[in-house]
């Protein structure tokens, strides 16, 4: 075996990288084949076959498969945006028109719309008022917690009154 021969690990790694680089140039018909569940299982089998050859080929093949699905989805979105840009969006009136009957005896009744009273968002006389009337005595039993001022003079008096001692240390001016 000569020193220029590539190992199986190298061949798989180079193939995975080449596949990933060539993906953007694949035609839509090839990428659409991947929509079938059997294609997903085949790509999963390719990843499982590459794993015994080492961690690097396994990871590179896994990344190539993931990039294949990403490219397929990107291509699908691109095609749908191109189709939407090429065609006209139907107007609201066109969307309201009844569809063609699938059966000769099929009847499409006109929709019933709610009355204006059901749709009114403005206040009416019978809707009540914005006045608040208390139902019973307040149940607010919160008490004010006594606090002290943050000034040093008041704090010193408070601590001395509480028996916690003076705040001035010996040697302070």
Secondary structure as the mmCIF struct_conf table of DSSP 4:
data_model
#
loop_
_struct_conf.conf_type_id
_struct_conf.id
_struct_conf.beg_label_comp_id
_struct_conf.beg_label_asym_id
_struct_conf.beg_label_seq_id
_struct_conf.end_label_comp_id
_struct_conf.end_label_asym_id
_struct_conf.end_label_seq_id
TURN_TY1_P TURN_TY1_P1 UNK A 3 UNK A 4
HELX_LH_PP_P HELX_LH_PP_P1 UNK A 5 UNK A 7
HELX_RH_AL_P HELX_RH_AL_P1 UNK A 8 UNK A 22
HELX_RH_3T_P HELX_RH_3T_P1 UNK A 23 UNK A 25
BEND BEND1 UNK A 26 UNK A 26
HELX_RH_AL_P HELX_RH_AL_P2 UNK A 28 UNK A 33
TURN_TY1_P TURN_TY1_P2 UNK A 34 UNK A 35
BEND BEND2 UNK A 36 UNK A 36
HELX_RH_AL_P HELX_RH_AL_P3 UNK A 37 UNK A 51
TURN_TY1_P TURN_TY1_P3 UNK A 52 UNK A 53
HELX_RH_AL_P HELX_RH_AL_P4 UNK A 55 UNK A 86
BEND BEND3 UNK A 87 UNK A 87
HELX_LH_PP_P HELX_LH_PP_P2 UNK A 88 UNK A 91
HELX_RH_AL_P HELX_RH_AL_P5 UNK A 92 UNK A 96
BEND BEND4 UNK A 97 UNK A 97
HELX_LH_PP_P HELX_LH_PP_P3 UNK A 98 UNK A 101
BEND BEND5 UNK A 102 UNK A 103
TURN_TY1_P TURN_TY1_P4 UNK A 104 UNK A 105
HELX_LH_PP_P HELX_LH_PP_P4 UNK A 109 UNK A 115
HELX_RH_AL_P HELX_RH_AL_P6 UNK A 116 UNK A 119
BEND BEND6 UNK A 122 UNK A 122
HELX_RH_3T_P HELX_RH_3T_P2 UNK A 125 UNK A 127
BEND BEND7 UNK A 130 UNK A 130
BEND BEND8 UNK A 136 UNK A 137
HELX_LH_PP_P HELX_LH_PP_P5 UNK A 144 UNK A 146
BEND BEND9 UNK A 150 UNK A 151
HELX_RH_AL_P HELX_RH_AL_P7 UNK A 152 UNK A 161
TURN_TY1_P TURN_TY1_P5 UNK A 162 UNK A 163
BEND BEND10 UNK A 164 UNK A 164
BEND BEND11 UNK A 167 UNK A 167
HELX_LH_PP_P HELX_LH_PP_P6 UNK A 168 UNK A 169
TURN_TY1_P TURN_TY1_P6 UNK A 170 UNK A 171
#
